[in-house]
Amino acid sequence: MKAILFSIGTRGDIEPFLAISQLLKEKGWDVICVFPEQFREIVEDMGIPFRGFSREFLDMLDSKDAKMFMGGHGSILTRIKFLLKMARVGIKLSKSFLSLQHNIQQEEKPDRVIYHPKCNYSLIWGMANPGKSIMVSPIPGTAHTIRHLTILGNYGKTLNTLSFWLSNSMKAIILKKVSKKYSKDYPKLKISFSSIKRIMLQKEKTLYTISSSLFSRPEYWPLPAQIVGYYERDKTTSWCPDDLLLKFLKNHEKIVFISFGSMTNSDPKEKTRIIIDVLKKNNIPAIINTSWGGLEKIDKPLENIHFVSNIPYDWIFPKIYAAVHHGGSGTTHTALRYACPSLIVPHILDQFFWKKTISTLNLGPSGIPIKKLNEQNFENKLLDLISNKSYKKNSELISEKMKIESNKNKLYKMIKDLE
């Protein structure tokens, strides 16, 4: 059996596909991963063939304008200009992405194509190969209607439903248009706006890799759309901690892990200063992960703070008490998988959804948007995070549920079976 996995985005968009790749490889499948070029080393270290999308889109997200946008700064006009720039780059890149996606599918003739919602051209391949394409999404709300909310908030049942209708209609229009270029490869396939929407929303197998303890599957969803639990690959196989980190863990208790993941902002030095000042004032031990540059390492050594730049979350989370992070789907799930309550500092999009989810379920305090982060509100929230015992207790309960939800054999069967 052969599978091709397509995904575009930051680390949170890629990790669920890496976990599935690892699972299929263990089952003896031939696996090909097609992700942005930045992830080549990770995939090849797993012993899996890699084909790369352009680096340009992720490089743009690391630009000065992107940092300002994700940090919530800049005038409305400046932010609109950046969105337009993103749209222009996206349109340009989508042509090359689409061509690569189509050519690989035609050349490799896979038994399964597993794709991220941003790579939904694979839906057309799936229409020509019924049952063999599967959409995988790390967040709800990417296709199937949610009447009580959208990723950006709850605007009432009518507006929520309308927003999904508009979004899915636009996707169908675009897919119909781009499919014309490759219609010769699907001579027997009749592609229409209505057929695309019907397949996308009613027939396509869609696996939401999220915990049902955090988001319950709506009963009005079609049967092919399922919540399958959170999965992660073993990221510790080629990684070893240094002696300084091991010493820090040994010498401190109730450690807080702080990371903004792949998010950046316009002033990481100032954000780091705010966090460090609060940690020092309250003598709270913390490990700060600078990751993609949202936080910065300082030169002055601090007894209660240890900096890292790249650390497997599945290694460090079992050893800490709580986490402060950006609220990506993967980080949110991993923290809870290891019973760590969270304080979320959302930057964009679905991170605000996870912020609300965490506070609603009493798994941590209501978070602080990155643009509103200051010493006073961060101190109040951080002290609440580590002193409120109910957060830890509830996180421990969720952790036990998540272990039951994430059944690899069940997930494999859903991928393998055509029905």
Beta strands, then each sheet from edge to edge (+ up, - down):
strand 1: 2-6
strand 2: 30-36
strand 3: 50-53
strand 4: 112-115
strand 5: 133-137
strand 6: 205-208
strand 7: 225-227
strand 8: 256-259
strand 9: 286-289
strand 10: 305-308
strand 11: 322-325
strand 12: 342-344
sheet 1: 3+ 2+ 1+ 4+ 5+ 6+ 7+
sheet 2: 10+ 9+ 8+ 11+ 12+
end
